[in-house]
Amino acid sequence: MSESRTSTRPRRASAAMESVRQVLARPLASYQLVLGLTAILLGLGLIMVLSASSVFALRTYGDSFYIVTRQVIFAGLGVVGFLTVLRMPMDKLRMLIRPVLLVVVVLIVLTFTPLGLEVNGNRNWLPLFGGFNLQPSELAKLVLVLWIADLYDRRHKYLGTPRYILTPMLPVAGAVSAMVVAQDDLGTALVLFAVIVGMLWVAGLPARYMWFLGLAIGVVSVFFVATAPHRVTRMLSFLDPTADPEGAGHQSIKAMMAFARGGFGGVGLGQSRQKWGALPEAHNDFILAVIGEELGLAGTLVLLALFVMLGFVGFRIAMRARDRFARYTAAGITIWLLSQAIINVGMVVGLLPVIGIPLPLISYGGSSLLATLVGLGFLAKCATTEPGAARALATSRRRKAAV
């Protein structure tokens, strides 16, 4: 009996792998996976923002749904942007890249004027209407990816020469990153640095240049940490959070307590204790700690698996897309979202110093959610350039229209 059971396990595993291969062989597999993963992560994010923010929103605004309502509004705008990108021809989308980049740069510059707002020590916000604010640096992540992809596609024949890879990409992207650093937003700047390095790698920059650039970014990052007392404090608390449990190490300690209380299965959705004021930014940068407490290790691993799947699909699109702009765009968006997710997760679990950076699609933040959803719209658009995808999508739409 035991031998029979043992012999069936490899057959079942082989059958499961064959089923996965058949699914991935479909022309619209990548496209459908982007849609499905986006919907799941967005839905989970809205649920967890409601859970993590309800107590804070009730105490601060007298309405438990105040924060999640604002998140839903930006989610709606993001979905509209997602669908708009899917419907527009790629050449028209590319025509908008340079003007939008110029607009984003102007908006970042405006944050240094009296119009700019300072939130949690970062002067990177502009007021909108109805109490809403805009963070232009979040939009810069997406626009830079698109601009670099467009640039590299236009000069594809010359990318064998490092000079054409580095200029004008590095000066322009470096200037935008420098302005973000000047806003005192090192977290967003680190994501931009990751995008820059990742796109240079995708373009084929030789290893010696990559090593030099990585060293330069490391030196610059250390400089900005060393010259800011609050960043030095955060670095020291990262090395030993218990040295200042009521100060710089407070968030890290409370996050660990949340994970410990959650255990494997969690205490149940909505049952977190840390969100009652013990854990600052529970619905924002540290929402993963609330997920770990309420949904446990099991729920946390499922969330991380979803991001791994999104990364797999993104790089799959980058390798399979027939259009060069789509390949560069898919790679850049995937690098952006994965690097941001890795930094946030590393920060919350204590593997990286605490810096202000949201978990894509999960954390509260309208500007981040809007940029991420539009970026995923571009990723889905890139998936339609895979072999047979456009034809299969057109056929599917005709069938739906006929019904």
N, C-alpha and C positions, 0 to 999 in steps of 0.2 A: 504493500500500500504506500509506504513512504517513498519507495523508488519511483512509483507511478506518479506521485505528486511532484517529486523533484524533477522528473523528466518533462512534466507539463509546463513548468515555470519558464524554461527558455523558449518554448513554443509560444506561450502567451506574450512574453516580452518581445519576441520577434514579430508576432502579429500586431502588437501595439505600435512598434516602430514602423512597420509597413503601413499601418493606417495613417500615422503622422506624415510619412513621406507622400502618401497619396493626397492628403489634404494640402500639403505645401506645394504639391505639383500643380494645383489648380491655378489658372491665370490670375484670379482675384484673391488669392490666399493672403498676400501681404496687405492689400487694400482692406480686406475685411478684418484682418487682425488689428490693424491700426484703429479702425472704427470701433471694434469691440473693446479693445484695451482702453481706449480713450473714454468710452462710455462707462466702463467698470470703475476706472480710477476716479473719474469725475463724480460719479454717484457715491463712491466710498468717501471721497473728500468732503462732499456736502454733508453727508451723514456725520462724519467725525467732527467737522467744524461746528455743526449744531450741538453735538454732545460736549465738545471741549469748551465751547464759548457760552453755553446757556447760563451758567452761574455768573460769570463775569458780566455778561450782557444784562442780566436781571439787576445786578447790583449797580451797574454804571448807568444804564439807560432805562431801567424799569421795564424791559421787554426781553424775555429769554430768546426771542427770535430776531432781535435787532441785527446782530452780526451776520447770521446765516442768510438773512434776507438780502443784505448787501452783497454777499458772496453769490447768491443766486442771480442777482441782477447782472453781475459781471460774467457769470457763467452763461447767461442768456446772450449777452453781447459776444462772448467768445464763440459760442456755437454758431451765431450768425456769421462771424468772421470765418469760422471753419468751413461752413457751407458755401460762403461766397468764394473762398479760394478754390474750392472743388469745382465750382461752376465756371470760373473765369479761365480763358485760354492762357497757357503758360507764357506766351510772348507778351500779352498785355500785363500780366503780373510782373514780368521782368522790367517793363517800362516804368513801373512805379517805384522800383527799388531805390534808385538814386535820389529822387525827390523826397521819399519818406526818410531816407537816411539823413538828409539835410534838415528835415523838420525835427527829427529826434535829437540831432546835435543842438539845434536852436533851443529845444525844450530843456536839454541838460544845462545849457548856458543860462537859461532863465532861472534855474534853481539857485544860482549864485547872486541873483538880484533880490530886491525886497519882496518879489513875488514868491520866492522859495520858502518852503516850510521845513523846519527841523523837527524830526521825530526820532526819539531814542538816540539822540546824538548824531544822527545822519541828516545832512541837509540835502535831501534828494527827492523832495516832493513838491508838487505844484497843486494849488487848490483848483477844484473844478466847481461843481454846483451841488446843492443839496447836501453839503457836508462830505462829498466824495473828494478824494485826492488822487493824483496821478503820479506814478514813479517812472519817469522817462528812461532810467537806466534799465528797467525790465524790458522795455521795448527795444533797447539797444542790443540786447542779446540776439533777438531774432533778426533784426535788420542787418546787423553785422554779418551773421551767417549768410544771409541772402546776398549781400553785397559782395562778400568774398567769393561765394559760389559763382556769381555772375562774372566777376573779374577773372577767375581762373578758367571759366569756360571760354571767355573771349580770347584769352591768350594761351589756350591749351597747347598750341604747337611750340610755344617757347618755354614751357615749364621745365624743360631739361636744363635750363640755365638758372642757377639760384637767384640771380639778380631779378629776374622776372617773377619769381615766386615771392620775394621779399618786398618788392616795391611795386606799387604804392601801398600794398596791403599792410605791411607792418607799421609804417608811419601813421596811416589813417586809423587803424584799429588800436594802435598804441596811444594815439591822442585821445580817442574816446575813452579808453581804459583809464588814462591819466586823469581825465575829468571826473570819472566815477570815483577814483581814489581821492581826489580833492574834495568830493562830497562826504568823505569820511566813511565810505561804504566799501570796505575792503572785501566783504563777502561777495558782492556782485562783481567786483573787479577780479577776484580769483576765478570766477566762472568765465569771465571774458578772457582771462589769460589762458584758461583751459581750451576755450574755443579757438583762440589764435594758434596755440601750439598744435592742437588737433588738426586744424585745417592746413597748416604747413606740412604736417606729416602726411595728410591725405594727398597733398599736391606733390609729394615726393622730394621734399627738401633733404639734402644729404645729412647723414647722421652727425657729422662734425658741427654743422650749423645748428642742428637740433640740440646737441649737448651744450653749445655755447649759449643758445637762447634760454634753455632751461636754467642754466647757471645764472644768467642775467636776471631772470624773473625771480629766482630764489633770493638773490642779493637785494633786489628792489623790495621784495616782500619783507625780508628781515629788517631792512632800513625803516620801512613804514611802521612795522611793529615796534621797533626799538625807539622810535621818535614819538610815540604816542603812549603816555602813561597808562591809559585805560587798557590798551592792547597788551602792554607788558604785564599788567595785573591779570588779564585773562590768560596769558601764556603761563604765568606762574600757577594760577589756579588749575589749569589743565594738567600740569605736572603733579599737583597735589591739591585736589579740591577741598580736602578736609582742613587745610591750613586756614581757610577763610570760609567756614560753612554758612555764615550769615551774609556773606558778601559775594565776592566773585565766584566762589564755588557753589553758591546756593542752587543755581539751575541744574548743574550736573548732578549734585547729590539728590535733589528731588526727582530728577529723571531716573536715576538708578533705583530709587525707592519705588517709583511707579512700575518699572520693569519687574522688580523683585515681588511686588504685591500681585502683579498680574499672573506670574507663573506661566504655565503652559497654556491653560485654557482661558485665562482672563477672569475678571470679576463680573463681567457682563456689561453690555452696551449701556452707557449712561451712568455707570456706577463708580466712576473714578473719584478718588478722594483728592488727588493732587490738583485737579482743576478748580477746587474750591478756594483758590487763592495761594496755595503753597507753591505752585509751579508757575513762574512768570512766563508769558507768551505761550500758554498751554494750547491755544487754538492757532498759533502762528508757527514760529520756528520749531517749537518743541511738541508739536502735535503727535509725533511718533511715540513719545513717551506715554501719552494718553491712550494711543492705540495699543501699546504694549501692556498697559494696565487693564484696559477694558476687554481687549480681544486676546491678550496673552501672546506667548511666543508663537503659537499656531497662526494667529491672525497677522502678526508681524511678518512671519515668513511668507505667508500668502501675498502680502503687499510687496515684499521685496521680490518675490517670484514674478509678479506682474511687471515690475520695472525691468527685471532681467529679460522677460519676454519682449517688452517694448524695445529694449536695446538690441536684441537678436533680430527683430523684425526691421528695425531701422537700418542696421548694417546689411541685412539681406537685401533691402531695397537699394542701398548704395552700391552693392555689388552687381545687382541684376538689371538696374535701370538702363535703358538704351540711350537716354538723353544725358549728356555730360553735366549740364546744369542740375538735373535731377539727382545725379549721383553725388555731386558735391553738396547739394542742399540736404539730402537725406543724411549724409555723413555728418555734416555740421550740426543739424538739429539733434541727431542722436548723441553726439559728443556733448552738446550743451545740456540736454536734459539728464543724461547719465552722470555727468560730472557734478551737476547741481544736486542730484539725488544722493550721490556718494558723499559729498561734503556735508549735506544735512544729516544723513544717517550717522556718519562718523562723528559729527559734533554731538548728537543726542546720546549716542552710546558711549561717549568718552574717549573715542579714538583720535579726535581732532579738537583743537581749541574751540571755544564757543564764539561763533561769529553769526551775524544776522543773515540767514539765508533760508528761504522757504523750501518745503518739499513740493516738487511740481505736482499740480492738480489736487494736492491734499491739504496743504496749509492754507490758512486764510490770507487773502491778499488779492485785490481786484486786478491790479496791473500785472502781477505775475500770472494769474489765471488767464487773463485775456491774451497775453503774449504767448503763453504755452498752448492754448487751444488753437490760435491762429497758426502757430508753428506746427502743430500736429496736423492741421489742415493741409499745410504744404507737404508734410510727410506723406499723407494719404494721396495728395496730388502726384507726388513723385512715384508712388506705387503704381499709378495708372500707366506709367511709361515702361513697366516691365513687359516682357514678351507676351503678347496675346491679351494683356489686361484691358487695353482700351477697347478692343473689339468685344471682349466678353462683357464689359461694363455697358457698352452701347446696346448689346443684345438684351441684357437684363433690363435696361430701361425701356426698351421697346415692348418687351413682354409685359412689364408693369403698366405701361400706357395702354396696351391693348385690353388689359383686364379692366 
